[in-house]
Amino acid sequence: MTEYEKFISEYKKVADEILNKETPLEVVKVIEENLTRIHDLSQKLEPYLRSINELPVNVKSNKRWKIKQELDKITIPILELKEKFYRLFDTKGNKYYRDKEIDAIIDLFCLYDNSILDRINTTILYISKNNDFLLTRNKILNDREKQNSSDTNAFLRILIKYKGDKTKLFNRIKDHFPEQNHDLLLSLLNGGDIGSGKLIYHGEAKELITPFKELYHGNLIQSRYTTIINWIQENFKYYHYDEPKELNIDTIKKYFRKN
């Protein structure tokens, strides 16, 4: 019998004993008497789980799924029993009360489900040990970051061709920003730098992006498409269900398309 089979066998025996109990206190007593032994058995699973992690990702995923099914058969009935136990109604309000400590002990016994599954990595994990490659990759990424920064700054300097169009754009969107941010917004449209923070647009993402789209497709913005998209993403957020939300690139591209 493998270490995993021993663990499942003993874990199931304790679970079966729990399911035969009639009160929460009886369940807790069973867990208190067996938890140390079950935990020790779980610690011996490391070599087995490590061997699974060395398998091809598709085989590994199938094994993880089978283990999950086995563990669910053990833990789900216990969690359902816990729900059944704690419907203790008072005489006035039809509410039920739980003993948090008993809840926590039962939940602790069922934690082996997730703790074992979490130790099986179903993604491909690769860490290069080639130093020349790592140095070259870092140089490429750093150069690219500098180029993106340069592109953004260039865009900020030449955002809109004509002063009149900047004013129209500002007047069109300014009411969607707090009044104390109007100077920052105007500075941004004139090629200024507002630092690492972002201005929050009070409205839908589409409403913010549309005015820039119309200027770009009208050949009134002197910058590349990708630079404009990145500039909007780096300088604005918008309110979504009363919470500030980041603009992702895909959303900007979606609303930036020419009608």
N, C-alpha and C positions, 0 to 999 in steps of 0.2 A: 504494500500500500504506500503510495507517495505521500509526501508531507501535505500536499493539497487535499488529497482524499481523506487523510486523517483529520485535517481541519474541518472539512465539510461534514464529515461523519459526526464529529463531536459537537460542532456548532448546531447541527440539526437535532441531535439528542437533547441538548439543553433547550432548544426552541420548542421541541415537542413537549418537554416537561412544563415549560412556561404555558403552553396552550391548554394544558390540562388543569391549570389553577383557576380558582374561582374569584379571587380578590386581588387587587393591586399589591397589597402587602406580601401576599404569597409569591407573586411574580418577582417582586424586588428581592426577596430572600433567595430565590433560585439564582438570580443574576449575581447577587453578592457572593454566593458560594462558588460560582463557576467562572466569573469573568477573568480572573487572573490566569486560569488554565487556558481558556480560549484565547486570551491575548498572547500568551507564550507560544501557542501553536501558530497564531497568525504571523508572529515574528520569524518563524522558520520558513515562511513562504518566499522569502526574498530570492533565493537561488532559482526557484521555479518561475517567479515573475520575471526575473532577469533573463531567463532562457526564452520566455515568450517575447520579450522586447527585442531579441536578436533575430526573430523571424521576419519574413517579408510582411509588409504592412497589411496585405489582404488576409493572410493567414492569421496574423496577430489580431486583426479586427474580429474575425470569426471566433477565435478562442475567447476573446474578451466578451463577446456577445453570449457565448455558452456559459461562461462564469457568471455573468450578470443574471441570466435566467435561473441558475442554481441558487444564487444568493437571494434573489427576489422571492423565490419559493419559501425561503426560510424567514426573511425579515418582514415581508408584507403582511402575513397573517398576524404577526405580533403587533405591528402598528395598528392593524384593524382592531385587535383585541383591546389595545390601549384606548381607542376611541369609544369602544363599547363600555369599558369600565367607568369612564369619567362623565357619563351623563347622570350626574347626581343633582336632581332638581330641588330648588328650594320651594317653599310653599307659597311665596308671593310673586316672584317675578319670572318664573319659568326659565331660569338661567341655570347653567351647570358650572360647577367649579372644579378646577384641577389642582392637584398637589404638584407644584412645579418640580419639586425634588424627585418625586416618583416618575414624572414625565421624563426628566433628564436622565434618570438611570435606565429606563426602558429605551430611550433614544440612543444612549451610549452603547447598549448591547447591539443595536441595529446598525451602528456606524461602520461595521466591518464591510458592509456592502460597498460603500463609496471608497473607504480607505484602501481596499484591495484593487478596485477598478481604477482608481486614480494612479496606481503604480504601474499600470500598463499604458505605455505611450503609443497611441495609434497613429501618430504622425511620423513622418520621416525626419529624423534628427541628424543633421550632419554638421560637424565642426571641422573646418579645414585646419591642418597643421603645417601647411606649406607657407613658410614665412614670406617668400618672395611674392607669392600670390596675394597674401593678406596686405602687404605693404602697397602693392600696385592697386589693389581694390580700394584701399583707403584713400590713395592719391586721386583715383578717378572720381570717387564720391565727393571728396573735398573740392576738387576742381569744378565738378558739376554744381555743387552747392554755391560756390562763388559765382559761377556763370548765371545761375538762377537769380541770385541776389543782384547781380549787375543788370540783368534783364529787367527785373522789377523796378530798380532805381531809374533806369532809362525810361521805362513806361511812366513812372511818376512825373518825370520832367516834361514829357511830351504827351500827356494823357489826351487832351482835347485840342483840336487845331485852333479854334477861335474862342476868344474871350467871351463873346456873347453866348456861345453854346455852353460854356462852363457855368455861366450865370443862370441860364435856363435850367440846366441839370440840377444845380444847387437848389433853386426855387421849387423844382418839381419834387425833390425827395426830402428837403430839410424838415418838413413838418412831421416826418416819421422818426425823427431823432430828438432827444431832449434838447431844449433851447441852449443849455450850457455846453452842448457839444457842437453847436453850429460853427463856431470858429475853427474847431478841429476839422470838421467836415469840409469847410471851404478851403482850409490849408491843404487837405489831402487832395482835393480836386485840382488844386493849383500846383501839384507836384511836391507837396510837403511830406514830411515824415512824422507820423504820430507815435512812433516808438513801437514797443512790443504789444501794446494793447490793441483791441479792436472796437470799432464803433458798432453799437447794437441798433439795428433797424427794427422799428416797431411796426411789423407788418409781415406779410408772406414773402418768402424767398423770391418768388416770381416777380412780385411788385418791385423789389429792389433791383433785380437783374435786368428787367425789361428796358429801362431807360439807357443803360450802357449798351445793351444789344442794339437798340435803334441807332445810337450814335455810331457804333462800329460798322454796322451794315450800311450806314449812310456815308461811309468813308470819312467820318469826322474824328476818328481816333487814330492816331499815328503810332500804332503798336501792333505787334503780332498777336494773333488769336490766343495762343497759349499763355502769353505774358499777361494779357488782360484777365483771363480766367484765373490765373494764379494771384494776380493783384487783388481781385475781388475777394478771393478766398482768404487772403492774408490780412485784409483790412476790415472785414465786416462779419458780424454775426446777425442773427435775426431772432425775434421772439417767436417761440412755438409753444402753445399752451402755457403761456405766462412764464416760460423759462427760456433764457438765452440758449441758442443752439448754434453749433458750428455749421458753416456752409461747406458741404463736401464738393469736390470737383465735379462729380457726376451730376449733381443737382444743378450746378451752374451751367454746365454744358447743355443739359436738357433744355433749360429756359433761354439759352443763348443762341439756339438754332434760328436761322432765318425762316420766317413764316412762309 
